[in-house]
Amino acid sequence: MKNFVLYYKHIHYFCSEYSIKMNSKKQVLFPKHQRIFEVFGENIKLARKRRKLTTIQVAERADISRNTLYLIEKGNPGVSVGAVFNVMRVLGLQDDFLKLAADDELGKKLRDIELLGKK
């Protein structure tokens, strides 16, 4: 049984390390696109402060680290979508998540051009 526990701990550690390394690729954005993330982060920070919630409270309720919350509020594009969603959920903003990519104006225009071109 002791060997099994050691084996389990080793596998768990390996999987954790592998997962971290797989997800550590840095996201590179143009400055104007990075600014969108920064504004989003500022909006999240303002929403948290309006609700008089501390970073500790939000991080605990979202089941993320305070550092991850800090990265979200700073506009870091490398944070997982799940972490961002959980913060929005804690702040009562989860329905705003549905607004992302809801109006696909470019796609609609391309489809309309295609439809007008067919006879």
Secondary structure per residue as TSV (DSSP state, phi and psi in degrees):
chain	resnum	aa	ss	phi	psi
A	1	M	-	360.0	-38.3
A	2	K	H	-61.4	-41.7
A	3	N	H	-63.7	-37.2
A	4	F	H	-63.6	-43.9
A	5	V	H	-62.1	-44.2
A	6	L	H	-64.0	-41.2
A	7	Y	H	-62.5	-45.4
A	8	Y	H	-60.3	-45.7
A	9	K	H	-62.2	-38.6
A	10	H	H	-65.5	-46.7
A	11	I	H	-63.4	-44.2
A	12	H	H	-60.4	-43.7
A	13	Y	H	-63.4	-45.1
A	14	F	H	-61.0	-45.8
A	15	C	H	-63.4	-40.4
A	16	S	H	-63.2	-46.5
A	17	E	H	-64.7	-41.7
A	18	Y	H	-64.3	-41.6
A	19	S	H	-62.9	-43.2
A	20	I	H	-63.5	-43.6
A	21	K	H	-67.5	-36.9
A	22	M	H	-65.7	-35.1
A	23	N	T	-94.3	7.2
A	24	S	-	-92.9	9.1
A	25	K	-	-66.6	126.2
A	26	K	-	-74.7	134.2
A	27	Q	-	-85.6	128.2
A	28	V	-	-108.9	127.2
A	29	L	-	-127.7	154.4
A	30	F	-	-68.4	151.7
A	31	P	H	-53.7	-40.2
A	32	K	H	-67.1	-30.6
A	33	H	H	-78.8	-34.6
A	34	Q	H	-61.4	-36.8
A	35	R	H	-61.6	-34.0
A	36	I	H	-61.0	-44.0
A	37	F	H	-63.7	-39.5
A	38	E	H	-65.4	-41.1
A	39	V	H	-64.9	-41.5
A	40	F	H	-59.3	-45.3
A	41	G	H	-60.4	-41.8
A	42	E	H	-62.7	-40.0
A	43	N	H	-63.0	-40.6
A	44	I	H	-64.9	-43.7
A	45	K	H	-62.8	-44.1
A	46	L	H	-62.2	-42.2
A	47	A	H	-61.4	-41.3
A	48	R	H	-63.5	-45.6
A	49	K	H	-68.4	-36.9
A	50	R	H	-59.9	-32.3
A	51	R	T	-87.1	0.8
A	52	K	T	56.6	41.6
A	53	L	-	-103.4	141.1
A	54	T	-	-84.6	165.5
A	55	T	H	-63.5	-34.3
A	56	I	H	-64.1	-45.6
A	57	Q	H	-61.5	-48.2
A	58	V	H	-65.9	-44.3
A	59	A	H	-60.6	-45.0
A	60	E	H	-63.6	-45.1
A	61	R	H	-67.8	-30.3
A	62	A	H	-88.7	-4.7
A	63	D	T	59.3	45.1
A	64	I	S	-131.3	169.6
A	65	S	-	-81.0	160.7
A	66	R	H	-63.0	-33.2
A	67	N	H	-63.9	-40.8
A	68	T	H	-63.5	-42.4
A	69	L	H	-61.5	-41.8
A	70	Y	H	-58.3	-44.4
A	71	L	H	-63.4	-39.8
A	72	I	H	-62.3	-47.4
A	73	E	H	-68.1	-20.8
A	74	K	H	-89.9	-8.1
A	75	G	T	85.3	29.0
A	76	N	-	-73.3	121.8
A	77	P	T	-76.7	-4.7
A	78	G	T	-87.9	-2.4
A	79	V	S	-76.2	143.1
A	80	S	-	-66.4	149.6
A	81	V	H	-62.1	-35.7
A	82	G	H	-62.1	-41.2
A	83	A	H	-65.4	-42.6
A	84	V	H	-62.0	-45.3
A	85	F	H	-60.5	-44.1
A	86	N	H	-63.4	-36.8
A	87	V	H	-65.6	-44.2
A	88	M	H	-61.7	-38.2
A	89	R	H	-62.7	-45.6
A	90	V	H	-59.7	-36.1
A	91	L	T	-85.5	-0.4
A	92	G	T	77.5	20.9
A	93	L	-	-108.1	16.5
A	94	Q	G	-60.1	-30.6
A	95	D	G	-69.2	-24.5
A	96	D	G	-64.0	-24.9
A	97	F	G	-62.1	-32.1
A	98	L	G	-69.4	-17.1
A	99	K	G	-78.0	-17.6
A	100	L	T	-64.4	123.9
A	101	A	T	61.0	20.1
A	102	A	-	-71.3	-41.3
A	103	D	-	-98.0	98.2
A	104	D	-	-93.8	72.5
A	105	E	H	-63.4	-41.2
A	106	L	H	-62.4	-46.2
A	107	G	H	-60.8	-40.1
A	108	K	H	-64.9	-42.1
A	109	K	H	-64.7	-43.1
A	110	L	H	-62.2	-41.8
A	111	R	H	-65.5	-40.6
A	112	D	H	-63.7	-40.9
A	113	I	H	-61.8	-42.6
A	114	E	H	-62.9	-43.7
A	115	L	H	-66.9	-38.3
A	116	L	H	-71.0	-27.1
A	117	G	H	-76.2	-21.9
A	118	K	-	-85.7	139.6
A	119	K	-	-126.5	360.0
